[in-house]
Amino acid sequence: MTMSTNNPTYIGTAGGTFLSVLPNIQSEDVFKTVVLATIGAVVSFTISLVFKSFVKKPKK
């Protein structure tokens, strides 16, 4: 038994949700989200570099 998906239904639902939320988004919220996403990406990249230096394997 396989489950089939109905892509137009999912696309319509996602589009309707997006369009119903769109009028409620303030420009300050968008700016805050961009700033927080940038900070999160920089912190994530920095931490991964730090962990990578700790786990460095010796060259043979």
Biopython code that builds the backbone (N, CA, C, O; Angstrom):
import numpy as np
from Bio.PDB.StructureBuilder import StructureBuilder

atoms = [
    (1, "MET", "N", (0.848, -1.177, 0.000)),
    (1, "MET", "CA", (0.000, 0.000, 0.000)),
    (1, "MET", "C", (0.894, 1.240, 0.000)),
    (1, "MET", "O", (1.717, 1.406, 0.900)),
    (2, "THR", "N", (0.744, 2.093, -0.980)),
    (2, "THR", "CA", (1.544, 3.308, -1.067)),
    (2, "THR", "C", (0.659, 4.523, -0.858)),
    (2, "THR", "O", (-0.539, 4.507, -1.140)),
    (3, "MET", "N", (1.277, 5.559, -0.362)),
    (3, "MET", "CA", (0.546, 6.789, -0.105)),
    (3, "MET", "C", (0.839, 7.768, -1.242)),
    (3, "MET", "O", (1.997, 8.113, -1.480)),
    (4, "SER", "N", (-0.170, 8.202, -1.921)),
    (4, "SER", "CA", (0.044, 9.165, -2.995)),
    (4, "SER", "C", (-0.139, 10.578, -2.455)),
    (4, "SER", "O", (-0.925, 10.821, -1.539)),
    (5, "THR", "N", (0.605, 11.495, -3.048)),
    (5, "THR", "CA", (0.495, 12.887, -2.620)),
    (5, "THR", "C", (-0.197, 13.684, -3.703)),
    (5, "THR", "O", (-0.090, 13.385, -4.892)),
    (6, "ASN", "N", (-0.901, 14.695, -3.268)),
    (6, "ASN", "CA", (-1.601, 15.566, -4.188)),
    (6, "ASN", "C", (-0.939, 16.933, -4.110)),
    (6, "ASN", "O", (-1.313, 17.769, -3.288)),
    (7, "ASN", "N", (0.065, 17.159, -4.989)),
    (7, "ASN", "CA", (0.850, 18.389, -4.937)),
    (7, "ASN", "C", (0.030, 19.666, -5.087)),
    (7, "ASN", "O", (0.299, 20.625, -4.364)),
    (8, "PRO", "N", (-0.954, 19.736, -5.980)),
    (8, "PRO", "CA", (-1.728, 20.988, -6.066)),
    (8, "PRO", "C", (-2.421, 21.355, -4.747)),
    (8, "PRO", "O", (-2.559, 22.534, -4.423)),
    (9, "THR", "N", (-2.850, 20.349, -3.997)),
    (9, "THR", "CA", (-3.487, 20.628, -2.705)),
    (9, "THR", "C", (-2.483, 21.226, -1.728)),
    (9, "THR", "O", (-2.786, 22.197, -1.035)),
    (10, "TYR", "N", (-1.273, 20.637, -1.674)),
    (10, "TYR", "CA", (-0.239, 21.155, -0.775)),
    (10, "TYR", "C", (0.196, 22.556, -1.182)),
    (10, "TYR", "O", (0.386, 23.425, -0.331)),
    (11, "ILE", "N", (0.353, 22.771, -2.482)),
    (11, "ILE", "CA", (0.766, 24.084, -2.971)),
    (11, "ILE", "C", (-0.320, 25.119, -2.671)),
    (11, "ILE", "O", (-0.011, 26.237, -2.260)),
    (12, "GLY", "N", (-1.573, 24.758, -2.871)),
    (12, "GLY", "CA", (-2.679, 25.678, -2.572)),
    (12, "GLY", "C", (-2.771, 25.999, -1.096)),
    (12, "GLY", "O", (-3.027, 27.141, -0.715)),
    (13, "THR", "N", (-2.563, 24.988, -0.265)),
    (13, "THR", "CA", (-2.610, 25.208, 1.189)),
    (13, "THR", "C", (-1.471, 26.114, 1.632)),
    (13, "THR", "O", (-1.679, 27.046, 2.408)),
    (14, "ALA", "N", (-0.268, 25.841, 1.140)),
    (14, "ALA", "CA", (0.893, 26.663, 1.507)),
    (14, "ALA", "C", (0.719, 28.093, 1.002)),
    (14, "ALA", "O", (1.023, 29.047, 1.718)),
    (15, "GLY", "N", (0.231, 28.242, -0.227)),
    (15, "GLY", "CA", (0.012, 29.577, -0.776)),
    (15, "GLY", "C", (-1.045, 30.347, -0.001)),
    (15, "GLY", "O", (-0.876, 31.536, 0.269)),
    (16, "GLY", "N", (-2.125, 29.682, 0.354)),
    (16, "GLY", "CA", (-3.177, 30.333, 1.133)),
    (16, "GLY", "C", (-2.698, 30.744, 2.513)),
    (16, "GLY", "O", (-3.033, 31.824, 2.998)),
    (17, "THR", "N", (-1.913, 29.882, 3.143)),
    (17, "THR", "CA", (-1.357, 30.215, 4.454)),
    (17, "THR", "C", (-0.440, 31.421, 4.358)),
    (17, "THR", "O", (-0.516, 32.335, 5.179)),
    (18, "PHE", "N", (0.432, 31.424, 3.348)),
    (18, "PHE", "CA", (1.357, 32.542, 3.155)),
    (18, "PHE", "C", (0.600, 33.845, 2.923)),
    (18, "PHE", "O", (0.930, 34.869, 3.522)),
    (19, "LEU", "N", (-0.404, 33.815, 2.065)),
    (19, "LEU", "CA", (-1.142, 35.035, 1.756)),
    (19, "LEU", "C", (-1.981, 35.517, 2.934)),
    (19, "LEU", "O", (-2.248, 36.713, 3.046)),
    (20, "SER", "N", (-2.397, 34.618, 3.807)),
    (20, "SER", "CA", (-3.167, 35.054, 4.970)),
    (20, "SER", "C", (-2.268, 35.626, 6.070)),
    (20, "SER", "O", (-2.721, 36.428, 6.886)),
    (21, "VAL", "N", (-1.010, 35.219, 6.094)),
    (21, "VAL", "CA", (-0.067, 35.719, 7.095)),
    (21, "VAL", "C", (0.593, 37.008, 6.618)),
    (21, "VAL", "O", (0.966, 37.849, 7.436)),
    (22, "LEU", "N", (0.740, 37.172, 5.325)),
    (22, "LEU", "CA", (1.461, 38.308, 4.740)),
    (22, "LEU", "C", (1.010, 39.673, 5.250)),
    (22, "LEU", "O", (1.871, 40.493, 5.569)),
    (23, "PRO", "N", (-0.281, 39.967, 5.345)),
    (23, "PRO", "CA", (-0.685, 41.311, 5.824)),
    (23, "PRO", "C", (-0.315, 41.575, 7.284)),
    (23, "PRO", "O", (-0.262, 42.731, 7.704)),
    (24, "ASN", "N", (-0.062, 40.537, 8.051)),
    (24, "ASN", "CA", (0.240, 40.706, 9.468)),
    (24, "ASN", "C", (1.722, 40.856, 9.766)),
    (24, "ASN", "O", (2.103, 41.040, 10.921)),
    (25, "ILE", "N", (2.566, 40.779, 8.736)),
    (25, "ILE", "CA", (4.015, 40.877, 8.942)),
    (25, "ILE", "C", (4.424, 42.346, 8.912)),
    (25, "ILE", "O", (4.146, 43.059, 7.948)),
    (26, "GLN", "N", (5.079, 42.782, 9.964)),
    (26, "GLN", "CA", (5.564, 44.153, 10.060)),
    (26, "GLN", "C", (6.999, 44.228, 9.540)),
    (26, "GLN", "O", (7.728, 43.239, 9.611)),
    (27, "SER", "N", (7.414, 45.375, 9.023)),
    (27, "SER", "CA", (8.764, 45.517, 8.480)),
    (27, "SER", "C", (9.819, 45.346, 9.581)),
    (27, "SER", "O", (10.925, 44.882, 9.308)),
    (28, "GLU", "N", (9.487, 45.714, 10.809)),
    (28, "GLU", "CA", (10.427, 45.534, 11.914)),
    (28, "GLU", "C", (10.681, 44.048, 12.162)),
    (28, "GLU", "O", (11.797, 43.647, 12.494)),
    (29, "ASP", "N", (9.641, 43.240, 12.000)),
    (29, "ASP", "CA", (9.787, 41.799, 12.195)),
    (29, "ASP", "C", (10.711, 41.195, 11.143)),
    (29, "ASP", "O", (11.529, 40.329, 11.452)),
    (30, "VAL", "N", (10.577, 41.651, 9.905)),
    (30, "VAL", "CA", (11.435, 41.149, 8.835)),
    (30, "VAL", "C", (12.881, 41.535, 9.110)),
    (30, "VAL", "O", (13.778, 40.705, 8.965)),
    (31, "PHE", "N", (13.120, 42.773, 9.502)),
    (31, "PHE", "CA", (14.472, 43.230, 9.805)),
    (31, "PHE", "C", (15.069, 42.439, 10.965)),
    (31, "PHE", "O", (16.223, 42.015, 10.908)),
    (32, "LYS", "N", (14.277, 42.244, 12.015)),
    (32, "LYS", "CA", (14.745, 41.491, 13.177)),
    (32, "LYS", "C", (15.082, 40.057, 12.782)),
    (32, "LYS", "O", (16.078, 39.506, 13.251)),
    (33, "THR", "N", (14.273, 39.453, 11.933)),
    (33, "THR", "CA", (14.521, 38.084, 11.488)),
    (33, "THR", "C", (15.805, 37.993, 10.684)),
    (33, "THR", "O", (16.581, 37.053, 10.859)),
    (34, "VAL", "N", (16.040, 38.961, 9.803)),
    (34, "VAL", "CA", (17.271, 38.964, 8.997)),
    (34, "VAL", "C", (18.493, 39.111, 9.890)),
    (34, "VAL", "O", (19.488, 38.411, 9.701)),
    (35, "VAL", "N", (18.429, 40.008, 10.855)),
    (35, "VAL", "CA", (19.559, 40.219, 11.768)),
    (35, "VAL", "C", (19.824, 38.962, 12.591)),
    (35, "VAL", "O", (20.973, 38.537, 12.713)),
    (36, "LEU", "N", (18.780, 38.364, 13.154)),
    (36, "LEU", "CA", (18.963, 37.165, 13.969)),
    (36, "LEU", "C", (19.465, 35.986, 13.138)),
    (36, "LEU", "O", (20.280, 35.198, 13.618)),
    (37, "ALA", "N", (18.991, 35.856, 11.902)),
    (37, "ALA", "CA", (19.461, 34.779, 11.034)),
    (37, "ALA", "C", (20.935, 34.966, 10.696)),
    (37, "ALA", "O", (21.687, 33.993, 10.649)),
    (38, "THR", "N", (21.353, 36.198, 10.463)),
    (38, "THR", "CA", (22.761, 36.481, 10.173)),
    (38, "THR", "C", (23.637, 36.156, 11.377)),
    (38, "THR", "O", (24.683, 35.521, 11.236)),
    (39, "ILE", "N", (23.217, 36.584, 12.540)),
    (39, "ILE", "CA", (23.976, 36.290, 13.760)),
    (39, "ILE", "C", (24.050, 34.778, 13.978)),
    (39, "ILE", "O", (25.114, 34.258, 14.315)),
    (40, "GLY", "N", (22.955, 34.079, 13.793)),
    (40, "GLY", "CA", (22.938, 32.631, 13.972)),
    (40, "GLY", "C", (23.857, 31.928, 12.998)),
    (40, "GLY", "O", (24.540, 30.976, 13.375)),
    (41, "ALA", "N", (23.890, 32.376, 11.749)),
    (41, "ALA", "CA", (24.762, 31.756, 10.750)),
    (41, "ALA", "C", (26.233, 31.983, 11.088)),
    (41, "ALA", "O", (27.048, 31.070, 10.955)),
    (42, "VAL", "N", (26.575, 33.192, 11.524)),
    (42, "VAL", "CA", (27.966, 33.495, 11.880)),
    (42, "VAL", "C", (28.398, 32.677, 13.090)),
    (42, "VAL", "O", (29.492, 32.114, 13.097)),
    (43, "VAL", "N", (27.552, 32.607, 14.108)),
    (43, "VAL", "CA", (27.880, 31.828, 15.303)),
    (43, "VAL", "C", (28.013, 30.343, 14.957)),
    (43, "VAL", "O", (28.943, 29.683, 15.421)),
    (44, "SER", "N", (27.109, 29.823, 14.160)),
    (44, "SER", "CA", (27.167, 28.420, 13.765)),
    (44, "SER", "C", (28.451, 28.113, 12.999)),
    (44, "SER", "O", (29.106, 27.104, 13.258)),
    (45, "PHE", "N", (28.806, 28.981, 12.059)),
    (45, "PHE", "CA", (30.029, 28.782, 11.277)),
    (45, "PHE", "C", (31.267, 28.832, 12.179)),
    (45, "PHE", "O", (32.174, 28.011, 12.040)),
    (46, "THR", "N", (31.298, 29.798, 13.102)),
    (46, "THR", "CA", (32.442, 29.932, 14.007)),
    (46, "THR", "C", (32.581, 28.716, 14.909)),
    (46, "THR", "O", (33.684, 28.198, 15.085)),
    (47, "ILE", "N", (31.481, 28.258, 15.477)),
    (47, "ILE", "CA", (31.523, 27.091, 16.363)),
    (47, "ILE", "C", (31.957, 25.848, 15.595)),
    (47, "ILE", "O", (32.719, 25.035, 16.119)),
    (48, "SER", "N", (31.481, 25.690, 14.358)),
    (48, "SER", "CA", (31.891, 24.519, 13.579)),
    (48, "SER", "C", (33.383, 24.571, 13.263)),
    (48, "SER", "O", (34.034, 23.526, 13.231)),
    (49, "LEU", "N", (33.942, 25.761, 13.028)),
    (49, "LEU", "CA", (35.389, 25.868, 12.805)),
    (49, "LEU", "C", (36.170, 25.523, 14.080)),
    (49, "LEU", "O", (37.208, 24.864, 14.021)),
    (50, "VAL", "N", (35.661, 25.973, 15.226)),
    (50, "VAL", "CA", (36.330, 25.672, 16.498)),
    (50, "VAL", "C", (36.309, 24.167, 16.759)),
    (50, "VAL", "O", (37.335, 23.587, 17.116)),
    (51, "PHE", "N", (35.153, 23.532, 16.584)),
    (51, "PHE", "CA", (35.058, 22.090, 16.797)),
    (51, "PHE", "C", (35.923, 21.330, 15.810)),
    (51, "PHE", "O", (36.521, 20.312, 16.159)),
    (52, "LYS", "N", (35.992, 21.819, 14.575)),
    (52, "LYS", "CA", (36.804, 21.164, 13.560)),
    (52, "LYS", "C", (38.284, 21.197, 13.945)),
    (52, "LYS", "O", (39.015, 20.242, 13.680)),
    (53, "SER", "N", (38.725, 22.287, 14.566)),
    (53, "SER", "CA", (40.129, 22.369, 14.979)),
    (53, "SER", "C", (40.418, 21.436, 16.146)),
    (53, "SER", "O", (41.547, 20.964, 16.284)),
    (54, "PHE", "N", (39.424, 21.156, 16.992)),
    (54, "PHE", "CA", (39.611, 20.224, 18.104)),
    (54, "PHE", "C", (39.685, 18.786, 17.625)),
    (54, "PHE", "O", (40.397, 17.971, 18.213)),
    (55, "VAL", "N", (38.964, 18.468, 16.574)),
    (55, "VAL", "CA", (38.839, 17.089, 16.119)),
    (55, "VAL", "C", (39.816, 16.793, 14.981)),
    (55, "VAL", "O", (39.703, 15.751, 14.335)),
    (56, "LYS", "N", (40.751, 17.667, 14.728)),
    (56, "LYS", "CA", (41.691, 17.497, 13.631)),
    (56, "LYS", "C", (42.424, 16.166, 13.758)),
    (56, "LYS", "O", (42.993, 15.855, 14.805)),
    (57, "LYS", "N", (42.403, 15.392, 12.690)),
    (57, "LYS", "CA", (43.091, 14.109, 12.680)),
    (57, "LYS", "C", (44.536, 14.319, 12.258)),
    (57, "LYS", "O", (44.807, 15.128, 11.371)),
    (58, "PRO", "N", (45.467, 13.604, 12.877)),
    (58, "PRO", "CA", (46.878, 13.755, 12.472)),
    (58, "PRO", "C", (47.101, 13.201, 11.068)),
    (58, "PRO", "O", (46.512, 12.192, 10.682)),
    (59, "LYS", "N", (47.967, 13.882, 10.312)),
    (59, "LYS", "CA", (48.272, 13.430, 8.957)),
    (59, "LYS", "C", (49.225, 12.247, 9.024)),
    (59, "LYS", "O", (50.109, 12.186, 9.878)),
    (60, "LYS", "N", (49.026, 11.308, 8.104)),
    (60, "LYS", "CA", (49.903, 10.123, 8.078)),
    (60, "LYS", "C", (51.017, 10.322, 7.082)),
    (60, "LYS", "O", (51.859, 9.441, 6.912)),
]
sb = StructureBuilder()
sb.init_structure("model")
sb.init_model(0)
sb.init_chain("A")
sb.init_seg("    ")
for serial, (resi, resn, name, xyz) in enumerate(atoms, 1):
    if name == "N":
        sb.init_residue(resn, " ", resi, " ")
    sb.init_atom(name, np.array(xyz, "f"), 0.0, 1.0, " ", f" {name:<3s}", serial, name[0])
structure = sb.get_structure()
